[in-house]
Amino acid sequence: MANRLPPLNPLRAFEATARHASLTKAASELNVTHGAVSHQIKALEQSLGVKLFERTGQRVKLTPHGAELLPAVSSAFDGIAAATQRLTRPASSGALSVSCVPALLLLWMTPRLGSFTAQYPDISLTLIPSNDAKDIRAPHIDVCVHYGNGNWTDCWMRKWSGLELFPVVSPTLINNRPIRTVRDLADHVFLHGDDGREWHTWLAAADALDLERGRRHHIGDARMAVEAAVHGHGVALGDSVTASAMLAKGMLVAPFSLSVPAVDDFYIVCRNEMKSTPIVQVFIDWLFAEKAQDDGRADAPVAGRIGIRRKRPALRVVGSKTSS
């Protein structure tokens, strides 16, 4: 079988050129000259007896034969890269870079770092507050915990958690300006952590869309919106993953026993070749184990237990914890 396989260097030149659609960029990546890449591709074409590229000015385009060959070559190199990662990155030591939604990083992951450090004292984490899809392919980032609709392509992903949204407010503010029914929200400032879609969804479920005409601040980040609520600047939407600890500590109050599903979900996402590295798998397993512990705490003040009740009459205050 080995005799039927083309030489490795021409295959590398072919794959890099196809990915960049450029001989020059392929040469730069492989640290060789433009002529060397061209020579390797010609050698591969002669070996296979087919033409792999068509040249259009400074760029190259795959022929039908080249398009047929590329997936197999790319998959083979991905497999080699993944195997190399497994060999060179042990499961329980080393450095791991994680991109995480800012609110989730601050309010959920950071308080649990002690658990991770106790289990894996020789793993050094770099935590990056971000929800930028570009992080998924960034070479300096190993794994992402992002909020979205799961439409990322050419990567490994798994849904980590859905979440429910519900209003939260500081005890001081609600004591000074009571919220006895949903109509009382008109006397408060709405704090938006997005473009307004999430509040619109909750108010629609509460049959109170007319209240959207009230005062509002668009902060553009869920973490900052909740922090503003803690300081008494208005009413924000908390979620069933990140707000539970703040409710339990009395930093926030959830006035209504009504929650709605968030627009998107939390996903763990990474490049395909990173998923099989032991250190990444260790971190992913830890994330799911911690989430399972959260789900198993029957006394956790999570609004996600409350079903959506649309077109209901006035919503009544239920105290600092949502009812089940």
C-alpha positions as CSV (number, residue, x, y, z in Angstrom):
1,M,0.0,0.0,0.0
2,A,2.8,2.4,0.8
3,N,4.0,2.2,-2.8
4,R,0.6,3.5,-4.0
5,L,0.7,6.6,-1.8
6,P,2.2,9.9,-3.2
7,P,5.1,11.4,-1.4
8,L,4.2,13.4,1.7
9,N,5.8,16.8,0.7
10,P,3.8,17.1,-2.5
11,L,0.6,16.3,-0.6
12,R,1.4,19.0,1.9
13,A,2.1,21.5,-0.9
14,F,-1.2,20.5,-2.5
15,E,-3.3,20.8,0.7
16,A,-1.8,24.2,1.6
17,T,-2.2,25.6,-1.9
18,A,-5.8,24.4,-2.1
19,R,-6.6,25.9,1.3
20,H,-5.2,29.3,0.5
21,A,-6.0,29.2,-3.3
22,S,-2.5,30.7,-3.6
23,L,1.0,29.3,-4.3
24,T,2.5,32.3,-2.6
25,K,0.6,31.9,0.7
26,A,1.2,28.2,0.7
27,A,4.9,28.8,0.3
28,S,4.9,31.2,3.2
29,E,3.1,28.7,5.4
30,L,5.4,25.9,4.5
31,N,8.6,28.1,4.8
32,V,9.7,27.3,1.2
33,T,9.9,29.2,-2.0
34,H,7.1,29.8,-4.5
35,G,9.0,27.7,-7.0
36,A,9.4,24.8,-4.6
37,V,5.6,24.6,-4.1
38,S,5.0,24.8,-7.8
39,H,7.5,22.0,-8.4
40,Q,5.9,19.8,-5.7
41,I,2.5,20.2,-7.2
42,K,3.7,19.4,-10.7
43,A,5.4,16.3,-9.3
44,L,2.1,15.2,-7.7
45,E,0.2,15.8,-10.8
46,Q,2.7,13.7,-12.8
47,S,2.5,11.0,-10.2
48,L,-1.3,10.8,-10.3
49,G,-1.6,11.5,-14.0
50,V,-4.2,14.2,-13.6
51,K,-4.3,18.0,-13.3
52,L,-5.1,19.3,-9.9
53,F,-5.2,23.1,-10.3
54,E,-6.1,25.7,-12.9
55,R,-4.3,29.0,-12.7
56,T,-6.3,32.2,-12.9
57,G,-3.9,35.2,-12.6
58,Q,-2.2,35.1,-9.2
59,R,-4.7,32.6,-7.8
60,V,-5.3,28.9,-8.4
61,K,-8.5,26.9,-8.5
62,L,-9.1,23.3,-7.9
63,T,-10.0,21.1,-10.9
64,P,-12.6,18.4,-10.4
65,H,-9.8,15.9,-9.7
66,G,-8.3,18.3,-7.2
67,A,-11.6,18.8,-5.5
68,E,-12.1,15.0,-5.2
69,L,-8.6,14.6,-3.6
70,L,-8.7,17.4,-1.2
71,P,-11.1,16.1,1.5
72,A,-9.2,12.9,1.9
73,V,-5.8,14.7,2.2
74,S,-7.2,17.3,4.6
75,S,-8.7,14.6,6.8
76,A,-5.5,12.7,6.9
77,F,-3.5,15.8,7.9
78,D,-6.1,16.6,10.6
79,G,-5.8,13.1,11.9
80,I,-2.0,13.4,12.1
81,A,-2.3,16.8,13.9
82,A,-4.8,15.4,16.4
83,A,-2.6,12.4,17.1
84,T,0.4,14.7,17.6
85,Q,-1.6,16.8,20.1
86,R,-2.5,13.7,22.1
87,L,1.1,12.6,22.3
88,T,2.5,16.0,23.2
89,R,-0.2,17.4,25.6
90,P,-0.8,15.2,28.7
91,A,-4.2,15.1,30.3
92,S,-3.4,16.4,33.7
93,S,-0.7,19.1,33.1
94,G,0.1,21.9,30.8
95,A,-1.5,25.2,29.7
96,L,-5.1,25.5,28.4
97,S,-6.6,28.6,26.9
98,V,-10.4,29.0,27.2
99,S,-12.7,31.6,25.6
100,C,-15.9,32.0,27.5
101,V,-19.0,34.2,27.5
102,P,-18.1,37.1,29.9
103,A,-21.2,36.7,32.1
104,L,-20.7,32.9,32.4
105,L,-17.0,33.4,33.0
106,L,-17.5,35.9,35.8
107,L,-20.6,34.6,37.5
108,W,-20.4,30.8,37.0
109,M,-16.9,29.6,36.0
110,T,-14.7,31.9,38.2
111,P,-16.4,30.9,41.5
112,R,-15.7,27.2,40.5
113,L,-12.1,27.5,39.7
114,G,-11.1,26.1,43.0
115,S,-12.8,22.9,42.1
116,F,-10.9,22.6,38.8
117,T,-7.5,23.5,40.5
118,A,-8.0,21.0,43.2
119,Q,-8.6,18.2,40.7
120,Y,-5.9,19.3,38.2
121,P,-3.3,21.4,40.0
122,D,-0.8,21.1,37.2
123,I,-3.1,22.6,34.5
124,S,-2.6,26.4,34.0
125,L,-5.7,28.2,32.6
126,T,-5.8,31.3,30.5
127,L,-9.4,32.6,30.6
128,I,-10.5,35.0,27.9
129,P,-13.9,36.8,28.3
130,S,-15.3,36.7,24.8
131,N,-18.2,35.4,22.7
132,D,-16.5,36.1,19.4
133,A,-16.9,33.2,16.9
134,K,-13.4,34.0,15.5
135,D,-12.0,32.5,18.8
136,I,-13.1,29.0,17.6
137,R,-10.4,29.0,14.9
138,A,-7.8,31.1,16.7
139,P,-4.6,29.1,17.2
140,H,-4.0,30.5,20.6
141,I,-7.4,29.3,22.0
142,D,-8.0,25.7,22.8
143,V,-11.7,25.6,23.6
144,C,-14.6,27.9,23.7
145,V,-17.7,28.1,25.9
146,H,-20.0,30.3,23.8
147,Y,-23.6,31.5,23.6
148,G,-25.2,31.0,20.2
149,N,-27.5,29.0,18.0
150,G,-25.0,26.3,17.2
151,N,-24.5,27.2,13.6
152,W,-20.7,27.2,13.6
153,T,-19.3,25.0,10.9
154,D,-16.2,22.8,10.4
155,C,-15.6,22.4,14.2
156,W,-16.6,20.1,17.1
157,M,-19.4,21.4,19.3
158,R,-21.8,20.1,22.0
159,K,-24.7,21.9,23.7
160,W,-23.7,22.4,27.3
161,S,-26.8,24.1,28.7
162,G,-30.0,25.8,27.8
163,L,-31.1,28.7,30.0
164,E,-34.3,30.4,31.1
165,L,-34.6,34.2,31.5
166,F,-36.4,36.1,34.3
167,P,-36.4,39.6,35.7
168,V,-34.0,40.3,38.6
169,V,-33.7,43.4,40.8
170,S,-31.8,44.5,43.9
171,P,-33.5,44.1,47.3
172,T,-32.9,47.8,48.0
173,L,-34.6,49.0,44.8
174,I,-37.6,46.7,45.2
175,N,-38.1,47.8,48.8
176,N,-38.0,51.5,47.8
177,R,-40.1,51.0,44.7
178,P,-42.2,47.8,45.1
179,I,-43.0,45.5,42.3
180,R,-46.3,43.9,43.1
181,T,-47.6,43.2,39.6
182,V,-46.0,43.2,36.2
183,R,-47.5,46.6,35.6
184,D,-45.2,48.0,38.3
185,L,-42.3,47.4,36.0
186,A,-43.3,50.6,34.2
187,D,-41.9,52.5,37.1
188,H,-38.5,51.0,36.7
189,V,-35.6,51.3,34.2
190,F,-35.2,48.3,31.9
191,L,-31.6,47.1,31.7
192,H,-30.9,45.4,28.3
193,G,-28.0,43.0,27.9
194,D,-28.7,42.6,24.2
195,D,-30.5,44.4,21.5
196,G,-33.9,44.1,23.3
197,R,-35.0,40.7,22.0
198,E,-34.8,39.0,25.3
199,W,-36.9,41.5,27.2
200,H,-39.4,41.5,24.3
201,T,-39.7,37.7,24.7
202,W,-40.3,37.9,28.5
203,L,-42.8,40.8,28.2
204,A,-44.7,39.0,25.5
205,A,-45.1,35.9,27.8
206,A,-46.3,38.2,30.5
207,D,-48.8,39.9,28.1
208,A,-47.1,43.3,28.9
209,L,-45.4,44.4,25.6
210,D,-46.8,47.9,26.1
211,L,-44.3,48.3,29.0
212,E,-41.4,48.3,26.5
213,R,-42.1,52.0,26.0
214,G,-40.6,52.7,29.4
215,R,-37.1,53.9,30.3
216,R,-34.2,51.7,29.3
217,H,-30.5,51.4,29.2
218,H,-28.9,49.2,26.5
219,I,-25.7,47.9,28.1
220,G,-25.0,45.3,25.5
221,D,-23.6,42.6,27.8
222,A,-25.5,40.4,30.1
223,R,-22.9,40.5,32.8
224,M,-22.9,44.3,32.9
225,A,-26.7,44.4,32.9
226,V,-26.9,42.1,35.9
227,E,-24.2,44.1,37.7
228,A,-26.2,47.3,37.1
229,A,-29.2,45.6,38.6
230,V,-27.1,44.7,41.7
231,H,-26.3,48.4,42.1
232,G,-30.0,49.3,41.9
233,H,-30.0,51.0,38.5
234,G,-33.0,49.1,37.2
235,V,-34.4,45.6,36.4
236,A,-32.3,43.2,34.3
237,L,-32.9,39.7,33.0
238,G,-31.1,37.1,34.9
239,D,-30.7,33.5,33.7
240,S,-31.0,30.1,35.3
241,V,-27.3,29.4,34.9
242,T,-25.5,32.5,36.1
243,A,-28.0,34.2,38.5
244,S,-28.6,31.4,41.0
245,A,-25.7,32.2,43.3
246,M,-26.6,35.9,43.4
247,L,-30.2,35.1,44.2
248,A,-29.1,32.7,47.0
249,K,-26.8,35.3,48.5
250,G,-29.6,37.9,48.5
251,M,-27.8,40.2,46.1
252,L,-30.8,40.0,43.7
253,V,-34.5,39.2,44.0
254,A,-36.5,37.5,41.3
255,P,-40.0,39.0,41.7
256,F,-42.0,36.9,39.3
257,S,-42.6,33.1,38.9
258,L,-42.3,33.4,35.1
259,S,-39.4,32.5,33.0
260,V,-38.9,32.1,29.2
261,P,-36.3,30.2,27.2
262,A,-33.4,32.3,26.1
263,V,-32.9,33.0,22.4
264,D,-29.8,30.8,22.2
265,D,-27.9,28.2,24.3
266,F,-24.4,27.7,25.7
267,Y,-22.2,25.4,23.6
268,I,-18.7,24.0,24.1
269,V,-16.9,24.5,20.8
270,C,-13.4,23.8,19.5
271,R,-11.4,23.0,16.4
272,N,-11.8,19.4,15.3
273,E,-8.2,18.5,16.0
274,M,-8.4,19.9,19.6
275,K,-11.4,17.8,20.8
276,S,-9.3,14.6,21.0
277,T,-6.5,16.2,23.0
278,P,-6.6,14.9,26.6
279,I,-6.2,18.2,28.3
280,V,-9.2,19.6,26.4
281,Q,-11.2,16.5,27.1
282,V,-10.4,16.9,30.8
283,F,-11.8,20.4,30.8
284,I,-14.9,19.5,28.9
285,D,-15.6,16.6,31.2
286,W,-15.2,19.0,34.2
287,L,-17.6,21.5,32.7
288,F,-20.3,18.8,32.3
289,A,-19.7,17.4,35.8
290,E,-20.0,20.8,37.4
291,K,-23.2,21.5,35.5
292,A,-24.6,18.1,36.5
293,Q,-24.0,19.0,40.2
294,D,-25.8,22.3,39.7
295,D,-28.8,20.5,38.1
296,G,-28.8,18.1,41.0
297,R,-29.2,20.7,43.7
298,A,-32.9,20.7,44.4
299,D,-32.7,23.8,46.6
300,A,-31.0,26.0,43.9
301,P,-33.1,29.1,43.2
302,V,-33.3,28.5,39.4
303,A,-36.1,30.0,37.5
304,G,-35.8,27.4,34.8
305,R,-38.1,25.2,36.9
306,I,-41.0,27.5,36.2
307,G,-43.1,26.9,33.1
308,I,-44.0,29.6,30.7
309,R,-47.5,30.9,31.4
310,R,-48.7,33.2,28.7
311,K,-51.6,35.7,28.7
312,R,-51.8,35.3,32.5
313,P,-53.3,37.9,34.9
314,A,-51.2,40.1,37.1
315,L,-48.0,38.4,38.3
316,R,-47.5,38.4,42.1
317,V,-44.3,38.8,44.1
318,V,-42.9,35.5,45.3
319,G,-39.9,36.6,47.2
320,S,-36.2,36.3,46.7
321,K,-36.5,32.8,45.2
322,T,-38.6,31.7,42.3
323,S,-41.2,29.2,43.2
324,S,-41.2,25.6,41.8
